[in-house]
Amino acid sequence: MEIHRQQCQQCGSRNARNILVREADAPMTIYVRCLGCGELVARYQLSHYYHHGKGIESFLRSLGSDAGESGRDYLAEFQRTQDQAVRGYEDALRKLQEQGNDV
């Protein structure tokens, strides 16, 4: 696993802000803007996303009908995603600390 913190290619700042764009029938787009110089750092497109602490409604909006047909399928997929997000976040923080990076 590789872990990186986003850094501006122009000024080297790690101070960034995500700008989320949601459009119907399109993956969510995230633009990362450098707060140091204002330049675009990166763009990501997500087909599925999970907001920790927002509950299943946010998760369901990103899924459409991909999780399955029943409420149980949606709930099981939400639980898997929630667990994976927490574990992945904790792993990423641990890896950054092992590399001597501030978190």
Secondary structure, DSSP 8 states (H G I E B T S, - for coil): --------TTT----EEEEEE--TTS-EEEEEEETTT--EEEEEEESS---TTS-HHHHHHHHTT-S-SSHHHHHHHHHHHHHHHHHHHHHHHHHHHHTT---
